[in-house]
Every structure is written in C-alpha cells, then in structure tokens.
C-alpha cells in the first residue's frame, strides 16, 4: 500500500466507524437499513482503495460529497446529534481532499498522441 493511499483510507474507515457509533443506529429496522446503506459502499470499496485502484478512489471521492451533504443536513436539522454530524462533515471533507491528492499525485496518464505524429 502506498503511503498516499492513507490519505483516503483513514478518513473513509473513520466514516464507517462513525456510522457504527452513530446515535440511534441500532434502534430499529429503518435505522439499521439506513446505516447499512451508509457503511456498505465504504466496505465494498475498501479493498480497491488499499490496492490503490484509481477507479475505487475516484468513486469514494464522489461518495464523500453525499456524506458531506448528509452531515450538513443533520447539523442544520437535528440539534441532538450535531457533534457527530460535524465530525461526519470533517471526515467527508478529509476523504474528498484525500482522494483529490491521491488522484492528482498518483500515477499520471500519458496524453493521447494525435494521429500522424
């Protein structure tokens, strides 16, 4: 695993742990289902992130935007869980920054050459 992959893996794993510890997560079937929806994509993409797959890293970056939107919505709408939601915003933002750093500093793609050159 490349050290730059840790910029993505650590915040994404922290997001998964946060959703496991989310207040009210195991309270009912609806919460368990919604928690599974939030955790499952992170767990499915974890092997790809560990291996440095650029597609998995890019996809987790797009998903971080949804996690960021969820955190902002919870901070505004639900004052009871404002602190975990603020932590979700921070971790989602760090995941987004980490994916940007990883994709930018990772393996570069050669530009296509024009025909006849």
N, C-alpha and C positions, 0 to 999 in steps of 0.2 A: 504494500500500500504506500502510495506516495504521500509525503508529509502535507502536500497541498490539499489532499483529499480530506484531511481532518477538518479543514475549514467548512466542509459541507456535512461530514458525518457527525461531528459533535453537536451542532445545533439541531440537526434533524433527529438524532437519537434523544436529545433533551426534549424536543417537542413530543415524541412518543411517550416518554416518561411523564411529561406534564399531563398528557391526556389520560394516562393511567391514574394519576393522582388528582384529576380534576374533581372539584367538589360536586357531589351528587352523581358521579359517573356510574357506580354500581347500583343506583337506587331503583331502577326499573328497566323494563324491556326496551322502552324507547331510548333511554339514556345509554344502555349497553349497545344498542344498534348504532346510534349516532357516534358513540365512542369508537366502535369498530370501523365505521366509515372514516374516521379521522386517523386511526392508527394503522389500518391495513395498508394503505398506499406507502407509508413510510417503511413498513416492514418488508413489503414486496420489493421496493427499490433499494433496500439496504445492501444486498449482495452486489448489485451493479455499481453502487457508489463505492463500496470497498474495492472493487476491481478497477475502478477508475473509468467506467463506461460513460462516455460523454453524453449519450442519449439519456441515461438514467439521471445524470447530474443535471442536465437541462430540464428534464421533466420535474424533478424535485424543486427546481427554481421556479417553474410555473406554478407548482402546487403551493409554494411558500406564499405566493400572492393571495391565494384563497385563505390560507391560515392567517395571514395578516389582516385580511378583511373580516374574518371571524373574530379575531381579537379586538379589533376596533369596534365592531358591533357590540360585543359583550362589555367592553369598557363603558360604552355610552348607555346601553340599555339595562344592564344588570349590575347595580352597585354592590351587591353582595359578593360577587366574585371578581371584583375589579382588579385585585392584585394578581391572581392567576392569569387573567386576561392581559394585563400589562406585561407579564412575563411571556405570554404567548406572542405578543406583538414584538417584543425584543428578540425572541428566538427565531421567529419567522423572518424578521429583518436580517438577522445574522445569517440565516440559511440562504436568503436571497443574495446577500453580499458575498457569502462563501461560494455560491455557485457561479457568480459573476467572476470572481477572482480565479476560480478553478478553470472555468472555460476560457478565460482570457489568457491565463498564463500556462495553460496545458499545451498539449500537442497542437501545433498550428497546422492548418490545412493549406496545401500549396494552391495558389490560384490557378484556374484553368488557363491553358495557353490558347491563344487564337489559332484557328486553322491556318496553316501555311507559314508559321513562324518557326 
